[in-house]
Amino acid sequence: MKTNEDIERFCGYFEAQIEAIDKIRSESDLVASITQIKMYKKTLFVSAIDTLAGFRFSKENYKELNKQNRARFIRFVIENCEWENGSLICIPYLFDQLNTKKLKESKLYEFLRSELLKHDGNDGGVINIEEMDLKAKELLEYANSETEENLIYKSQHYSLFYGYRNCLIHEAREPGQAMEAFQTNSPHYHSYIQHNTPQELTDWHLSYPVGHFKSLFECSVRNIKEHFTKTNTNPFSMLSGGRWW
């Protein structure tokens, strides 16, 4: 009985954080100020997700995984945040990586180019990631080296989201040049108005909106509560710090 009460109290605390973070507002109407508030919200949401990952994969039960923050965070998002499209490979990012690694002569590069040419962003359009991105198995058919295969997996959204998390927490900034001014909570690409010829590629920018961060956190709280209940785990038993904190 005590464990169930503590689970409710513990998860209730994080449920309250969802509303508290969501209510943060800027006193200014300036775009720069509003943009900063969105960054702060993202940082708070992703920090809370990271905190729950530490409880889900505690050092007592997951000694090795607990020490591997990247692996722990990504596994937690996969298993608890209900982001199915996170498994997709970011086509613009992978294409750029192949270009950087001087792999422009590969079949994978040509395939990605043909895929990107299907999407016209000259009007500054917006498309959700599932409209452009593909599953790893569809791309591995064109990979011809270990380097290409590794780049495919490193371009998965789960992996990119962890990189985004690092920029927020360790550098106090959002990566990329995406403009978050669209009324959508889904991860998407957008382009700025340009004048490409049919053979030129659109310069797509990846955006993870603040609403996406909120959704992932909401799902993580719900699912970790279910985990604690099923396993009869008292989350307060994993707290550390003692009387000094």
C-alpha positions in Angstrom: 0.0 0.0 0.0 2.8 2.4 0.9 4.5 1.7 -2.4 1.4 2.5 -4.5 1.0 5.8 -2.6 4.6 6.7 -3.2 4.3 5.9 -6.9 1.3 8.2 -7.1 3.2 10.9 -5.2 6.4 10.6 -7.3 4.6 10.6 -10.6 2.2 13.3 -9.5 5.2 15.5 -9.0 6.3 15.0 -12.6 2.8 15.4 -13.9 2.7 18.8 -12.2 5.9 19.7 -14.0 4.2 19.2 -17.4 1.7 22.0 -16.6 4.2 24.2 -14.9 6.7 24.1 -17.8 3.9 24.5 -20.4 2.7 27.7 -18.6 6.0 29.5 -18.9 5.4 32.7 -20.9 7.4 35.6 -22.1 6.5 39.1 -20.9 7.7 40.4 -24.3 6.1 40.0 -27.7 9.5 40.1 -29.4 10.3 37.1 -31.5 13.7 36.7 -29.8 12.2 36.5 -26.4 9.5 34.0 -27.4 12.2 31.9 -29.1 14.2 31.9 -25.9 11.2 30.7 -23.9 10.7 27.8 -26.3 14.3 26.8 -25.8 14.0 27.0 -22.0 10.9 24.8 -22.2 12.6 22.2 -24.4 15.6 22.2 -22.0 13.3 21.6 -19.0 11.3 18.9 -20.7 14.3 17.0 -22.0 16.1 17.3 -18.6 13.0 15.7 -16.9 13.0 12.9 -19.5 16.7 12.3 -18.7 15.8 12.2 -15.0 13.2 9.6 -15.5 15.6 7.5 -17.7 17.9 7.4 -14.7 15.1 6.0 -12.5 14.0 3.5 -15.1 17.5 2.2 -15.6 18.9 2.7 -12.1 22.5 1.9 -11.3 21.3 -0.8 -8.9 19.4 -2.8 -11.7 21.3 -1.6 -14.8 24.8 -1.1 -13.6 26.5 -0.7 -17.1 23.6 1.0 -18.9 23.3 3.5 -16.2 26.8 4.7 -16.9 26.2 5.1 -20.6 24.0 8.2 -20.8 23.5 8.1 -24.6 22.5 4.5 -24.7 20.3 4.9 -21.6 18.6 8.0 -22.9 17.9 6.6 -26.4 16.6 3.3 -25.0 14.3 5.2 -22.6 12.9 7.3 -25.4 12.3 4.2 -27.6 10.6 2.2 -24.9 8.7 4.8 -23.0 8.0 7.9 -25.1 5.8 6.4 -27.8 7.6 8.1 -30.7 7.3 5.6 -33.4 8.7 7.8 -36.2 11.8 8.3 -34.1 13.1 5.1 -35.8 13.1 6.8 -39.3 16.3 7.9 -40.9 16.7 11.7 -41.5 17.3 11.8 -45.2 18.6 15.4 -45.5 21.0 14.8 -42.6 22.3 11.5 -44.0 22.7 13.1 -47.5 24.8 15.9 -46.0 26.9 13.4 -44.0 27.7 11.5 -47.2 28.7 14.7 -48.9 30.9 15.7 -46.0 32.6 12.3 -46.0 33.2 12.6 -49.8 31.0 9.6 -50.6 29.2 11.3 -53.5 30.0 8.5 -55.9 28.1 5.9 -53.9 24.7 4.3 -54.8 23.4 5.4 -51.5 24.2 9.1 -52.3 22.5 8.9 -55.7 19.4 7.2 -54.1 19.1 9.9 -51.5 19.5 12.6 -54.1 16.6 11.1 -56.1 14.5 11.0 -53.0 15.2 14.6 -52.1 14.3 15.8 -55.6 10.8 14.5 -55.0 10.2 17.3 -52.5 9.9 20.9 -53.7 10.4 23.5 -50.9 10.7 26.6 -53.1 7.6 28.1 -51.5 9.1 27.8 -48.0 6.9 24.7 -47.4 6.6 22.4 -44.4 6.5 18.6 -44.4 6.4 16.1 -41.5 9.4 13.7 -41.2 7.3 10.7 -42.2 6.6 12.2 -45.6 10.3 12.3 -46.4 12.3 9.9 -44.2 12.7 6.2 -44.6 13.4 3.1 -42.5 16.9 1.9 -42.1 16.3 -1.4 -44.0 15.2 0.5 -47.1 18.5 2.4 -47.1 20.8 -0.5 -46.1 20.1 -2.0 -49.5 22.1 0.7 -51.1 24.9 0.8 -48.6 28.2 -0.7 -49.7 30.5 -0.2 -46.8 30.7 -0.2 -43.0 31.0 3.6 -43.1 27.8 4.1 -45.0 25.9 1.7 -42.7 27.2 3.5 -39.6 26.1 6.8 -41.1 22.6 5.5 -41.7 22.2 4.5 -38.0 23.7 7.7 -36.8 21.1 9.6 -38.9 18.2 8.0 -37.1 15.9 10.5 -35.3 16.4 8.9 -31.9 20.1 9.6 -32.3 19.7 13.1 -33.6 17.3 13.9 -30.8 20.0 12.9 -28.3 22.4 15.3 -30.1 19.7 18.0 -29.8 19.4 17.3 -26.1 23.2 17.7 -25.7 23.1 21.2 -27.4 20.3 22.3 -25.1 21.8 21.0 -21.8 25.5 21.5 -22.4 25.6 24.5 -24.8 22.4 26.4 -23.9 21.4 26.6 -27.6 19.3 24.9 -30.2 21.1 23.3 -33.1 20.5 24.0 -36.7 18.7 26.9 -38.4 15.1 25.7 -38.2 12.5 28.4 -37.6 9.9 27.2 -35.1 6.9 29.3 -36.2 4.5 26.7 -37.5 1.4 25.5 -35.7 2.4 21.8 -35.4 3.7 19.7 -32.6 5.2 17.0 -34.9 8.8 16.9 -36.0 9.1 18.3 -39.5 11.2 19.9 -42.2 10.8 23.4 -43.6 12.6 25.4 -46.2 13.0 29.1 -46.7 11.7 30.6 -49.9 14.3 30.1 -52.6 14.4 29.8 -56.4 15.8 26.4 -57.3 15.8 24.9 -60.8 14.2 21.4 -61.1 17.6 19.8 -60.7 18.6 21.7 -57.6 18.0 20.3 -54.1 15.9 22.2 -51.5 17.8 23.2 -48.4 15.6 21.5 -45.7 15.8 22.4 -42.0 14.8 19.9 -39.3 12.6 21.1 -36.5 11.7 19.4 -33.2 8.9 21.7 -31.9 8.4 22.3 -28.2 5.1 20.5 -28.4 7.0 17.3 -29.4 9.2 17.6 -26.3 6.0 18.0 -24.1 4.4 14.9 -25.8 7.5 12.8 -25.1 7.6 13.8 -21.5 3.9 13.2 -21.0 4.2 9.6 -22.4 7.3 8.9 -20.4 5.6 9.9 -17.1 2.6 7.7 -17.9 4.7 4.7 -18.9 7.2 4.9 -16.0 4.2 5.0 -13.6 2.9 1.8 -15.2 6.4 0.2 -14.9 6.7 1.1 -11.2 3.2 -0.3 -10.6 3.8 -3.6 -12.4 7.2 -4.2 -10.8 6.0 -2.9 -7.3 9.0 -0.5 -7.3 9.1 2.4 -4.9 10.8 5.2 -6.8 11.8 7.0 -3.6 14.0 4.0 -2.7 16.3 5.1 -5.5 16.7 8.7 -4.4 20.1 9.7 -3.1 21.6 12.8 -1.5 20.9 12.2 2.1 20.1 14.9 4.7 22.4 17.5 3.2 20.2 18.0 0.1 
